[in-house]
Amino acid sequence: MISQLGRYEVLGELGQGAMGVVYKARDPLIDRVVAIKTINLSLALDEKEEYEGRFYQEAKAAGRLNHPNIVTIYDVGKSGDIAYIAMEFLEGRELRDIMNEGTLLPVDQVLSIVAQVAQGLAYAHEHDIVHRDVKPSNIMVIRDGHAKITDFGIARMASASVRTQTGMVLGSPKYMSPEQVMGKTIDQRSDVFSLGVMLYEMLTGQAPFNGENVNAIMYQTLNAVPVPPNMLNPAVPEMVNFIVAKALAKGVEDRYQNAKDFAADLRTCRDSLPRFDQQVDLTKSPVGGERKLPDTIEITGRMGGGEEEIKSASQIRLSKAFDSAVATMRLAALTASSEDVDELSKTFNMARPSAESIDQAGRAALAAVAASPTQPRPTAHRSLAELPAQSSGGNWLLIIVVLLVLLGIFSFFVF
């Protein structure tokens, strides 16, 4: 292990980062403990110059960010072939480690963490910085459930280091937006999608898009629609279904247009939930005493086969109740004023949803998940449940005939 990086005295190794080792170090000038993330620059000369230039540019931009939910960057430097970033040392745990404990956190605690991340992203987006690699391993949770986003400024560098043969940036496949998968220009709405994937995984214990290889995951991201979260975790309220659906919309225009609105909806939903005095201490390991992860179910089918298998798998258990366009209207009906809902209804040229329709949507989603492609198709035979209704209809017809006969007899004697 190295003992010095620039002026910093290395105290120990914290772990492995995306492109190098992360160290705990001390700044002797002000006697402050910092975390130092290193980036190896041992590349070909032409690649090295471009890589290093982009690294300093991104680090400088990230250094301007000053927000409670973003890790603070103190310094950037270079030692030999190693570039490094000195940043705030956080005493806490990576969100990925917390999620790997095999428990589901309380829904209100999940919403709180994700809302904080959305607030931090909104601040960065306002300063024209897109993270590009939002995922649980880039979120730190410290005391009192406070969340901080890390790796701002080097996310583009990490993504650029992993490319396909066609030159398309891969990044972290499970959390990539559809536009990232297709290699298109991305903006803040790509971060919103990635955060929506993280939210879904925290609520259910399962990633919405998964597969046996990168190609399968990318295909699902572009084509598959995951089941609503409360089909996997009944503790998730219906409002969260619509929030997740809007965040995971395939089209950028159907998605949350900014992380600020995403955070606002998450907070509104969290505040509507019952309050619990006991919260999980996320800074301690292991997390225990909470709801266990559900048994893994096949959301979109096995994705390791041929093209036909992939195509059919992506269409399994799709729910119209989890459609992002409809989700926007239903979410507004649950949270906005009557006047706002009417105005939104005119703008979208959509009927205003009723409370009954929202409840029916939840039941329809449950039916969609319960239905399996392997179930037999219904036959033409009537079920036992239909027989009383048929019998009842015949009885009414008989009663009407009898009444008409009696009415005729009565008329004959009277007139």
FIMI-166607 format. One record per residue (C-alpha): residue number from 0; residue in three letters; x, y, z. Coordinates in steps of 0.25 Angstrom, whole numbers, plus 5000, padded with zeros to 4 digits. Each point is the difference from the previous one (the first is absolute). Last residue first. Layout:
% residues N
+-----+------+------+------+------+
:  nr : rest :   xx :   yy :   zz :
+-----+------+------+------+------+
: NUM :  ALA :    X :    Y :    Z :
...
+-----+------+------+------+------+
This chain:
% residues 415
+-----+------+------+------+------+
:  nr : rest :   xx :   yy :   zz :
+-----+------+------+------+------+
: 414 :  PHE : 4542 : 4978 : 4929 :
: 413 :  VAL : 5003 : 4996 : 5014 :
: 412 :  PHE : 5000 : 4985 : 4998 :
: 411 :  PHE : 5009 : 5000 : 4987 :
: 410 :  SER : 5009 : 5011 : 5005 :
: 409 :  PHE : 5004 : 4991 : 5013 :
: 408 :  ILE : 5002 : 4988 : 4991 :
: 407 :  GLY : 5010 : 5008 : 4991 :
: 406 :  LEU : 5007 : 5006 : 5012 :
: 405 :  LEU : 5002 : 4986 : 5005 :
: 404 :  VAL : 5006 : 4995 : 4987 :
: 403 :  LEU : 5009 : 5012 : 4999 :
: 402 :  LEU : 5005 : 4998 : 5015 :
: 401 :  VAL : 5003 : 4985 : 4997 :
: 400 :  VAL : 5008 : 5004 : 4987 :
: 399 :  ILE : 5008 : 5010 : 5009 :
: 398 :  ILE : 5003 : 4990 : 5010 :
: 397 :  LEU : 5005 : 4990 : 4990 :
: 396 :  LEU : 5010 : 5010 : 4994 :
: 395 :  TRP : 5005 : 5003 : 5014 :
: 394 :  ASN : 5003 : 4986 : 5003 :
: 393 :  GLY : 5008 : 4998 : 4987 :
: 392 :  GLY : 5009 : 5012 : 5003 :
: 391 :  SER : 5002 : 4994 : 5014 :
: 390 :  SER : 5004 : 4987 : 4994 :
: 389 :  GLN : 5011 : 5006 : 4991 :
: 388 :  ALA : 5005 : 5008 : 5011 :
: 387 :  PRO : 5001 : 4988 : 5009 :
: 386 :  LEU : 5007 : 4992 : 4989 :
: 385 :  GLU : 5011 : 5010 : 4998 :
: 384 :  ALA : 5008 : 4996 : 5012 :
: 383 :  LEU : 5000 : 4986 : 4996 :
: 382 :  SER : 5007 : 5003 : 4988 :
: 381 :  ARG : 4994 : 5000 : 4986 :
: 380 :  HIS : 5007 : 4991 : 4990 :
: 379 :  ALA : 5007 : 5008 : 4988 :
: 378 :  THR : 5014 : 4997 : 5005 :
: 377 :  PRO : 5009 : 5009 : 5007 :
: 376 :  ARG : 5015 : 4999 : 4996 :
: 375 :  PRO : 5009 : 4992 : 5008 :
: 374 :  GLN : 5010 : 5007 : 5009 :
: 373 :  THR : 5014 : 4999 : 4995 :
: 372 :  PRO : 5001 : 5015 : 4996 :
: 371 :  SER : 4997 : 5003 : 5015 :
: 370 :  ALA : 4988 : 5009 : 5005 :
: 369 :  ALA : 5003 : 5004 : 5014 :
: 368 :  VAL : 5008 : 5012 : 4995 :
: 367 :  ALA : 4989 : 5005 : 4991 :
: 366 :  ALA : 4989 : 4998 : 5011 :
: 365 :  LEU : 5008 : 5008 : 5010 :
: 364 :  ALA : 5002 : 5011 : 4990 :
: 363 :  ALA : 4985 : 5000 : 4997 :
: 362 :  ARG : 4997 : 5001 : 5015 :
: 361 :  GLY : 5009 : 5012 : 5001 :
: 360 :  ALA : 4993 : 5007 : 4988 :
: 359 :  GLN : 4987 : 4997 : 5006 :
: 358 :  ASP : 5004 : 5008 : 5012 :
: 357 :  ILE : 5004 : 5012 : 4991 :
: 356 :  SER : 4987 : 4999 : 4992 :
: 355 :  GLU : 4992 : 5001 : 5013 :
: 354 :  ALA : 5008 : 5012 : 5004 :
: 353 :  SER : 4996 : 5006 : 4987 :
: 352 :  PRO : 5009 : 5004 : 4989 :
: 351 :  ARG : 4998 : 5013 : 4992 :
: 350 :  ALA : 4999 : 4996 : 4985 :
: 349 :  MET : 5012 : 5003 : 4992 :
: 348 :  ASN : 5003 : 5011 : 4990 :
: 347 :  PHE : 5013 : 5002 : 5006 :
: 346 :  THR : 4999 : 5015 : 5002 :
: 345 :  LYS : 4985 : 4999 : 5003 :
: 344 :  SER : 5002 : 4989 : 5011 :
: 343 :  LEU : 5012 : 5008 : 5006 :
: 342 :  GLU : 4991 : 5012 : 5001 :
: 341 :  ASP : 4989 : 4992 : 5007 :
: 340 :  VAL : 5010 : 4993 : 5009 :
: 339 :  ASP : 5006 : 5014 : 5004 :
: 338 :  GLU : 4986 : 5005 : 5003 :
: 337 :  SER : 4997 : 4988 : 5009 :
: 336 :  SER : 5013 : 5002 : 5008 :
: 335 :  ALA : 5011 : 4991 : 4998 :
: 334 :  THR : 5005 : 4987 : 5008 :
: 333 :  LEU : 4991 : 4988 : 4997 :
: 332 :  ALA : 4994 : 5005 : 4987 :
: 331 :  ALA : 5014 : 5005 : 4995 :
: 330 :  LEU : 5005 : 4986 : 5002 :
: 329 :  ARG : 4989 : 4994 : 4992 :
: 328 :  MET : 5003 : 5010 : 4989 :
: 327 :  THR : 5015 : 4998 : 4999 :
: 326 :  ALA : 4998 : 4985 : 5002 :
: 325 :  VAL : 4991 : 4999 : 4987 :
: 324 :  ALA : 5012 : 5005 : 4992 :
: 323 :  SER : 5010 : 4991 : 5008 :
: 322 :  ASP : 4992 : 4987 : 4997 :
: 321 :  PHE : 5000 : 4991 : 5013 :
: 320 :  ALA : 4985 : 4998 : 5000 :
: 319 :  LYS : 5002 : 4995 : 4986 :
: 318 :  SER : 5007 : 4988 : 5006 :
: 317 :  LEU : 5010 : 4991 : 4992 :
: 316 :  ARG : 5001 : 4986 : 5006 :
: 315 :  ILE : 5009 : 4994 : 4988 :
: 314 :  GLN : 5003 : 5009 : 4988 :
: 313 :  SER : 5015 : 5000 : 5002 :
: 312 :  ALA : 5000 : 4985 : 5001 :
: 311 :  SER : 4994 : 4999 : 4986 :
: 310 :  LYS : 5010 : 5008 : 4993 :
: 309 :  ILE : 5012 : 4994 : 5008 :
: 308 :  GLU : 4996 : 4986 : 4997 :
: 307 :  GLU : 4998 : 5004 : 4985 :
: 306 :  GLU : 5014 : 5006 : 5000 :
: 305 :  GLY : 5007 : 4988 : 5006 :
: 304 :  GLY : 5002 : 4996 : 5014 :
: 303 :  GLY : 5006 : 5007 : 5013 :
: 302 :  MET : 4988 : 5009 : 5003 :
: 301 :  ARG : 4991 : 4991 : 5009 :
: 300 :  GLY : 4987 : 5007 : 5003 :
: 299 :  THR : 4996 : 5014 : 5003 :
: 298 :  ILE : 4997 : 5000 : 5014 :
: 297 :  GLU : 5004 : 4986 : 5004 :
: 296 :  ILE : 4998 : 4999 : 5015 :
: 295 :  THR : 5010 : 5001 : 5011 :
: 294 :  ASP : 4995 : 4997 : 5013 :
: 293 :  PRO : 4997 : 5013 : 5008 :
: 292 :  LEU : 5011 : 5007 : 5007 :
: 291 :  LYS : 4999 : 4999 : 5015 :
: 290 :  ARG : 4992 : 5011 : 5008 :
: 289 :  GLU : 5009 : 5006 : 5011 :
: 288 :  GLY : 5006 : 4995 : 5012 :
: 287 :  GLY : 5015 : 5001 : 4995 :
: 286 :  VAL : 5010 : 5009 : 4994 :
: 285 :  PRO : 5013 : 4994 : 5001 :
: 284 :  SER : 5007 : 5009 : 5002 :
: 283 :  LYS : 4998 : 5014 : 5006 :
: 282 :  THR : 4999 : 5013 : 4992 :
: 281 :  LEU : 4986 : 4997 : 4995 :
: 280 :  ASP : 4994 : 5001 : 5014 :
: 279 :  VAL : 4986 : 4995 : 4997 :
: 278 :  GLN : 4989 : 5009 : 5004 :
: 277 :  GLN : 4991 : 4998 : 5013 :
: 276 :  ASP : 4990 : 5011 : 5003 :
: 275 :  PHE : 4991 : 4997 : 4988 :
: 274 :  ARG : 4992 : 5010 : 4993 :
: 273 :  PRO : 4988 : 4996 : 4991 :
: 272 :  LEU : 5002 : 5004 : 4985 :
: 271 :  SER : 4996 : 5013 : 4994 :
: 270 :  ASP : 5013 : 5007 : 5003 :
: 269 :  ARG : 5007 : 4989 : 4992 :
: 268 :  CYS : 4991 : 5003 : 4988 :
: 267 :  THR : 5002 : 5015 : 5000 :
: 266 :  ARG : 5015 : 4998 : 5002 :
: 265 :  LEU : 5001 : 4990 : 4988 :
: 264 :  ASP : 4991 : 5010 : 4991 :
: 263 :  ALA : 5009 : 5012 : 5004 :
: 262 :  ALA : 5013 : 4992 : 4997 :
: 261 :  PHE : 4995 : 4996 : 4986 :
: 260 :  ASP : 4996 : 5014 : 4997 :
: 259 :  LYS : 5014 : 5005 : 5004 :
: 258 :  ALA : 5007 : 4989 : 4991 :
: 257 :  ASN : 4995 : 5006 : 4988 :
: 256 :  GLN : 4991 : 4997 : 4988 :
: 255 :  TYR : 4994 : 4988 : 5007 :
: 254 :  ARG : 4998 : 4990 : 4988 :
: 253 :  ASP : 4990 : 5000 : 4989 :
: 252 :  GLU : 5009 : 5010 : 4992 :
: 251 :  VAL : 5012 : 4991 : 5002 :
: 250 :  GLY : 4993 : 4988 : 4994 :
: 249 :  LYS : 5002 : 4986 : 5007 :
: 248 :  ALA : 4993 : 5005 : 5012 :
: 247 :  LEU : 5007 : 4995 : 5013 :
: 246 :  ALA : 4998 : 5012 : 5008 :
: 245 :  LYS : 4985 : 5001 : 4997 :
: 244 :  ALA : 4998 : 4986 : 5003 :
: 243 :  VAL : 5007 : 5001 : 5013 :
: 242 :  ILE : 4992 : 5012 : 5004 :
: 241 :  PHE : 4987 : 4993 : 4996 :
: 240 :  ASN : 5003 : 4987 : 5008 :
: 239 :  VAL : 5004 : 5009 : 5012 :
: 238 :  MET : 4986 : 5006 : 5000 :
: 237 :  GLU : 4995 : 4985 : 5002 :
: 236 :  PRO : 5007 : 4999 : 5013 :
: 235 :  VAL : 5011 : 4990 : 5002 :
: 234 :  ALA : 4998 : 4991 : 5012 :
: 233 :  PRO : 4995 : 4989 : 4990 :
: 232 :  ASN : 5014 : 4997 : 4995 :
: 231 :  LEU : 5002 : 4993 : 4987 :
: 230 :  MET : 4986 : 5004 : 4994 :
: 229 :  ASN : 5002 : 5013 : 5007 :
: 228 :  PRO : 5012 : 5003 : 4991 :
: 227 :  PRO : 4992 : 5000 : 4987 :
: 226 :  VAL : 5004 : 4990 : 4990 :
: 225 :  PRO : 5012 : 5003 : 4991 :
: 224 :  VAL : 4998 : 5005 : 4986 :
: 223 :  ALA : 5009 : 4994 : 4990 :
: 222 :  ASN : 5005 : 5006 : 4987 :
: 221 :  LEU : 5012 : 5009 : 5001 :
: 220 :  THR : 5005 : 4997 : 5014 :
: 219 :  GLN : 4997 : 4985 : 4997 :
: 218 :  TYR : 5009 : 5000 : 4988 :
: 217 :  MET : 5011 : 5006 : 5008 :
: 216 :  ILE : 4999 : 4990 : 5010 :
: 215 :  ALA : 5000 : 4988 : 4990 :
: 214 :  ASN : 5012 : 5006 : 4993 :
: 213 :  VAL : 5008 : 5002 : 5013 :
: 212 :  ASN : 4998 : 4985 : 5004 :
: 211 :  GLU : 4991 : 4991 : 5008 :
: 210 :  GLY : 4989 : 5010 : 5002 :
: 209 :  ASN : 4995 : 5011 : 5008 :
: 208 :  PHE : 4991 : 5013 : 4998 :
: 207 :  PRO : 4991 : 5003 : 5012 :
: 206 :  ALA : 5011 : 4997 : 5010 :
: 205 :  GLN : 4995 : 4992 : 5012 :
: 204 :  GLY : 4999 : 5002 : 5015 :
: 203 :  THR : 4986 : 5006 : 4998 :
: 202 :  LEU : 5001 : 5014 : 5005 :
: 201 :  MET : 5015 : 5002 : 4999 :
: 200 :  GLU : 5000 : 4995 : 4986 :
: 199 :  TYR : 4989 : 5009 : 4995 :
: 198 :  LEU : 5007 : 5012 : 5006 :
: 197 :  MET : 5013 : 4996 : 4994 :
: 196 :  VAL : 4993 : 4999 : 4986 :
: 195 :  GLY : 4993 : 5013 : 5002 :
: 194 :  LEU : 5014 : 5006 : 5004 :
: 193 :  SER : 5005 : 4996 : 4986 :
: 192 :  PHE : 4988 : 5006 : 4993 :
: 191 :  VAL : 5001 : 5013 : 5007 :
: 190 :  ASP : 5015 : 5000 : 4997 :
: 189 :  SER : 4996 : 4998 : 4985 :
: 188 :  ARG : 4991 : 5012 : 5002 :
: 187 :  GLN : 5011 : 5009 : 5003 :
: 186 :  ASP : 5006 : 4999 : 4986 :
: 185 :  ILE : 5004 : 4990 : 4990 :
: 184 :  THR : 5005 : 5000 : 4986 :
: 183 :  LYS : 4997 : 4986 : 4993 :
: 182 :  GLY : 5008 : 4987 : 5002 :
: 181 :  MET : 4988 : 4991 : 4999 :
: 180 :  VAL : 5002 : 4995 : 5014 :
: 179 :  GLN : 5002 : 5014 : 5005 :
: 178 :  GLU : 4987 : 5004 : 4994 :
: 177 :  PRO : 4993 : 4988 : 5006 :
: 176 :  SER : 5006 : 5004 : 5014 :
: 175 :  MET : 5011 : 4992 : 5007 :
: 174 :  TYR : 4998 : 4995 : 5014 :
: 173 :  LYS : 5002 : 4985 : 4997 :
: 172 :  PRO : 5010 : 5002 : 4989 :
: 171 :  SER : 5010 : 5008 : 5009 :
: 170 :  GLY : 5008 : 5009 : 4990 :
: 169 :  LEU : 4999 : 4994 : 4986 :
: 168 :  VAL : 5005 : 5011 : 4991 :
: 167 :  MET : 4998 : 4997 : 4985 :
: 166 :  GLY : 5013 : 4998 : 4992 :
: 165 :  THR : 4995 : 4990 : 4990 :
: 164 :  GLN : 5009 : 4989 : 5007 :
: 163 :  THR : 4993 : 5003 : 5013 :
: 162 :  ARG : 5006 : 5010 : 5010 :
: 161 :  VAL : 5005 : 5000 : 5014 :
: 160 :  SER : 5009 : 5011 : 5004 :
: 159 :  ALA : 4991 : 5011 : 4995 :
: 158 :  SER : 4990 : 4997 : 5011 :
: 157 :  ALA : 5010 : 5001 : 5011 :
: 156 :  MET : 5005 : 5014 : 4995 :
: 155 :  ARG : 4986 : 5005 : 4998 :
: 154 :  ALA : 4997 : 4996 : 5015 :
: 153 :  ILE : 5013 : 5008 : 5004 :
: 152 :  GLY : 4994 : 5013 : 5003 :
: 151 :  PHE : 4990 : 4996 : 5010 :
: 150 :  ASP : 5005 : 4987 : 5006 :
: 149 :  THR : 4992 : 5000 : 5013 :
: 148 :  ILE : 4985 : 5004 : 5003 :
: 147 :  LYS : 4997 : 5002 : 5015 :
: 146 :  ALA : 4989 : 4995 : 5008 :
: 145 :  HIS : 4996 : 5003 : 5014 :
: 144 :  GLY : 4994 : 4988 : 5007 :
: 143 :  ASP : 5002 : 5006 : 5014 :
: 142 :  ARG : 5015 : 4998 : 4999 :
: 141 :  ILE : 5006 : 4997 : 4986 :
: 140 :  VAL : 4995 : 4993 : 4988 :
: 139 :  MET : 5009 : 5001 : 4988 :
: 138 :  ILE : 4995 : 4999 : 4985 :
: 137 :  ASN : 5009 : 4996 : 4989 :
: 136 :  SER : 4999 : 4985 : 5002 :
: 135 :  PRO : 4985 : 5001 : 5000 :
: 134 :  LYS : 4999 : 5005 : 4985 :
: 133 :  VAL : 5001 : 5014 : 4993 :
: 132 :  ASP : 5010 : 4999 : 4989 :
: 131 :  ARG : 4998 : 5012 : 4990 :
: 130 :  HIS : 5001 : 5011 : 5011 :
: 129 :  VAL : 4995 : 5011 : 4991 :
: 128 :  ILE : 5006 : 5014 : 5003 :
: 127 :  ASP : 4994 : 5012 : 4995 :
: 126 :  HIS : 5000 : 5008 : 5013 :
: 125 :  GLU : 4985 : 4998 : 5001 :
: 124 :  HIS : 5002 : 4985 : 4998 :
: 123 :  ALA : 5010 : 5000 : 5012 :
: 122 :  TYR : 4989 : 5006 : 5009 :
: 121 :  ALA : 4989 : 4990 : 4994 :
: 120 :  LEU : 5010 : 4988 : 5002 :
: 119 :  GLY : 5001 : 5004 : 5015 :
: 118 :  GLN : 4985 : 5001 : 5002 :
: 117 :  ALA : 4998 : 4987 : 4993 :
: 116 :  VAL : 5010 : 4993 : 5009 :
: 115 :  GLN : 4993 : 5006 : 5012 :
: 114 :  ALA : 4986 : 4995 : 4994 :
: 113 :  VAL : 5007 : 4986 : 4998 :
: 112 :  ILE : 5004 : 4999 : 5015 :
: 111 :  SER : 4986 : 5005 : 5005 :
: 110 :  LEU : 4992 : 4991 : 4991 :
: 109 :  VAL : 5008 : 4988 : 5005 :
: 108 :  GLN : 4998 : 5004 : 5014 :
: 107 :  ASP : 4985 : 5002 : 4998 :
: 106 :  VAL : 4999 : 4986 : 4994 :
: 105 :  PRO : 5007 : 4993 : 5011 :
: 104 :  LEU : 5013 : 4993 : 4996 :
: 103 :  LEU : 4999 : 4987 : 4993 :
: 102 :  THR : 5010 : 4990 : 5005 :
: 101 :  GLY : 5011 : 4991 : 4993 :
: 100 :  GLU : 5013 : 5008 : 5006 :
:  99 :  ASN : 5003 : 5003 : 4985 :
:  98 :  MET : 4992 : 5012 : 5001 :
:  97 :  ILE : 5008 : 5006 : 5011 :
:  96 :  ASP : 5013 : 4997 : 4992 :
:  95 :  ARG : 4994 : 5007 : 4988 :
:  94 :  LEU : 4997 : 5012 : 5008 :
:  93 :  GLU : 5014 : 5002 : 5003 :
:  92 :  ARG : 5003 : 5001 : 5015 :
:  91 :  GLY : 5003 : 5011 : 5010 :
:  90 :  GLU : 5011 : 5009 : 5005 :
:  89 :  LEU : 5002 : 5009 : 4988 :
:  88 :  PHE : 5014 : 5006 : 4997 :
:  87 :  GLU : 4998 : 5012 : 4991 :
:  86 :  MET : 5008 : 5000 : 4987 :
:  85 :  ALA : 5014 : 5000 : 4995 :
:  84 :  ILE : 5000 : 4996 : 4985 :
:  83 :  TYR : 5011 : 4993 : 4994 :
:  82 :  ALA : 5008 : 4998 : 4987 :
:  81 :  ILE : 5010 : 4989 : 5000 :
:  80 :  ASP : 5011 : 4999 : 4989 :
:  79 :  GLY : 5010 : 5007 : 5009 :
:  78 :  SER : 4992 : 5007 : 5011 :
:  77 :  LYS : 4989 : 5009 : 4995 :
:  76 :  GLY : 4991 : 5010 : 5006 :
:  75 :  VAL : 4985 : 5004 : 5004 :
:  74 :  ASP : 4996 : 5006 : 5013 :
:  73 :  TYR : 4988 : 5002 : 5010 :
:  72 :  ILE : 4988 : 4993 : 4993 :
:  71 :  THR : 4988 : 5000 : 5009 :
:  70 :  VAL : 4990 : 4988 : 4999 :
:  69 :  ILE : 4987 : 5004 : 4995 :
:  68 :  ASN : 4987 : 4999 : 5008 :
:  67 :  PRO : 5003 : 5013 : 5009 :
:  66 :  HIS : 5003 : 5008 : 4987 :
:  65 :  ASN : 5013 : 5007 : 4996 :
:  64 :  LEU : 5003 : 4997 : 4985 :
:  63 :  ARG : 5012 : 5008 : 4995 :
:  62 :  GLY : 5009 : 4989 : 5001 :
:  61 :  ALA : 4992 : 4991 : 4991 :
:  60 :  ALA : 5004 : 5010 : 4988 :
:  59 :  LYS : 5014 : 4999 : 5004 :
:  58 :  ALA : 5000 : 4985 : 5001 :
:  57 :  GLU : 4993 : 5000 : 4986 :
:  56 :  GLN : 5011 : 5009 : 4994 :
:  55 :  TYR : 5011 : 4993 : 5007 :
:  54 :  PHE : 4996 : 4986 : 4995 :
:  53 :  ARG : 4997 : 5005 : 4986 :
:  52 :  GLY : 5014 : 5005 : 4998 :
:  51 :  GLU : 5006 : 4987 : 5006 :
:  50 :  TYR : 4992 : 4991 : 4991 :
:  49 :  GLU : 5003 : 5008 : 4988 :
:  48 :  GLU : 5015 : 5001 : 5003 :
:  47 :  LYS : 5000 : 4985 : 5004 :
:  46 :  GLU : 4993 : 4995 : 4987 :
:  45 :  ASP : 5011 : 5006 : 4992 :
:  44 :  LEU : 5011 : 4995 : 5009 :
:  43 :  ALA : 4995 : 4986 : 5001 :
:  42 :  LEU : 4995 : 4998 : 5014 :
:  41 :  SER : 5005 : 4999 : 5014 :
:  40 :  LEU : 4991 : 5011 : 5006 :
:  39 :  ASN : 4995 : 4992 : 5012 :
:  38 :  ILE : 4989 : 5008 : 5007 :
:  37 :  THR : 5001 : 5001 : 5015 :
:  36 :  LYS : 4989 : 5003 : 5010 :
:  35 :  ILE : 5005 : 5007 : 5013 :
:  34 :  ALA : 4992 : 5001 : 5012 :
:  33 :  VAL : 5003 : 5011 : 5010 :
:  32 :  VAL : 5005 : 5001 : 5015 :
:  31 :  ARG : 5003 : 5015 : 5003 :
:  30 :  ASP : 5013 : 5005 : 5007 :
:  29 :  ILE : 4999 : 5013 : 4993 :
:  28 :  LEU : 5013 : 5000 : 4992 :
:  27 :  PRO : 5003 : 4985 : 5004 :
:  26 :  ASP : 4988 : 4995 : 4991 :
:  25 :  ARG : 4998 : 4986 : 5005 :
:  24 :  ALA : 4996 : 4988 : 4992 :
:  23 :  LYS : 4990 : 4989 : 4998 :
:  22 :  TYR : 5002 : 4993 : 4987 :
:  21 :  VAL : 4991 : 4996 : 4988 :
:  20 :  VAL : 5007 : 4992 : 4990 :
:  19 :  GLY : 4998 : 5001 : 4985 :
:  18 :  MET : 4991 : 5001 : 4988 :
:  17 :  ALA : 4986 : 4997 : 5005 :
:  16 :  GLY : 5004 : 5000 : 5015 :
:  15 :  GLN : 5007 : 4989 : 5008 :
:  14 :  GLY : 5000 : 5001 : 5015 :
:  13 :  LEU : 5003 : 5009 : 5012 :
:  12 :  GLU : 5015 : 4998 : 5000 :
:  11 :  GLY : 5008 : 5006 : 5012 :
:  10 :  LEU : 5007 : 5013 : 5006 :
:   9 :  VAL : 5005 : 5006 : 4987 :
:   8 :  GLU : 5007 : 5013 : 5003 :
:   7 :  TYR : 4995 : 5011 : 4991 :
:   6 :  ARG : 5010 : 5010 : 4994 :
:   5 :  GLY : 5000 : 4994 : 4986 :
:   4 :  LEU : 4996 : 4985 : 5003 :
:   3 :  GLN : 5009 : 4994 : 5010 :
:   2 :  SER : 5001 : 4986 : 5007 :
:   1 :  ILE : 4997 : 4991 : 4989 :
:   0 :  MET : 4995 : 4986 : 5003 :
+-----+------+------+------+------+
